């Protein structure tokens, strides 16, 4: 009889414990949902709703300020866009900017990361100096470089000291885009240097010791130890630099306004100018939608080409 009483008591305790756990789980779920609510509201308001509106407006003749309601025009905006020579020029500039800046910026940032990853005096000072342009506003950086690029600015003055006549960097169609590329590499290099550096510090030192004992040179250690260990970091940096390069806007807006002769116009700059200056909201939405598809396709292709082949088997 006592055994039955004990078993019943255990069953009752177990039932109460299970009920208490269920209450705790429900309370935890409510707490988690409440904590996610502010971020969810911001995401819906400033991300999902604008994306949805872009898809809708791209097929209308909507204007930013107009007494007449927007009308559905089908693919009229896209037809007009693909027949626009300025769009193809802007797309070409954007692709050229990305093709040049992605390998150069990532390589320079990696070289700086490898350099300051060594034990040397003043390494913290160099890290701060390299990262300082990243925390400086792009507007401030653009204005600073705009003055440096003037025909009588600092850069041409330095070139004149070595007997080189500097060009009109921002006024010559052949040099304007290159000027933006050089400035952009300088400004963002420190950010990717920090990411490379974090990847370098995850590589075990024992691998370098073993490679050194086997007689591997510095270059062989980099090729067979460092670079394989940075594979995931490289994928992340490649994708982030590409997306940032395709999103080029602030430098163009501050320094060149897309000129001269549309030599620095980009897809994002064209979309913003069309939507806000010309107030053609529907047409600007079509440009933004095409830009979204292009960036998504490039990112997916990059991810596919840089996938881990061993994991894919």
Steps between C-alpha positions, in 0.01 A plus 500: 500500500784734586664423165183603319486822698865575415438430130195727500696776670778467242247511219340811648840668543596409144174639368548823694860524378394450138225758539751743651742443212226567247417826681867596499532423126192708418633789709839476327335501157293806589809679629695414185218623277473826694875557469487433124198724449685837465748355249215331314302825476805686367575224250143496370477881486835581341578181303205280408248777429742704279594185309134418446427856387792485258357190335157665472611847386740361238199412285329840533557857383503630859662836571631630831265800503203478266128581533413205275500143635757255370396280208610147417717504184635143503863468395509849350758624750729205429470545124586867537791413730660246269478749213672770707866547406570667837391183681743283305776754558421502872491121512834481319655747747363301792634170369838653416523654847421162661737300276790731584434568866415148622839332435713807574326600822489145635868443412618826657293435813644147526856630462442754777343233724796266452738788570344613826434142613873465565658599831640845447519825688216745448263241348200645689580844359498366144171317560342827616640698207380249241154477657451874550357567148234234559350680800514834319183602319509424128370851434797649685744266323348584160524874559859467622606304192304733273725785612809278466399413143474864388740600216699701754432260785732296719528196271601699192737708714675182614515370142648831385787459748611186312452658158155358417216725386189374671170474309169662577394200709130573536455707184647254249276207396807278466615559859184563704404137564860408585503785753192353670657155499820619670308692765261210568787252544667732749179559696376140538830314512526520880163334556591192298847500652338444842293211362809340343683550829229323697525209257879488531479481878282187484774301322688285758864597546597132511435477126762766432746330735451167323539664159816678616649173627428344161704778337209695348578855392287800594320484166438125535363554850263762363393283204449174692413615853374859503289511185314169560427615854349823366258335258178593682631848577586548132149402392346748743731782391451426131121521528495808725742696282304410188168613649658822627660563160171456317336738751737788416312826555631745761835562331329564168233723651750717687796511261379475140118490480540222245716705266685592301299358207349228723847350544435442873125446499394176671177304517428609858577865422273485195219349709528766771523784248201368307289444810571818697628764261280405204223364729435196277433253780374217281796521262745521792338193655558310175868600509525388863334168420741431216790595728371260768484212251853573371655512849313187607617311190863610546495403868353156426756439225782601734366275773474209258852546363651534848298223666674237708533211255572249773179588683302481176587136435 
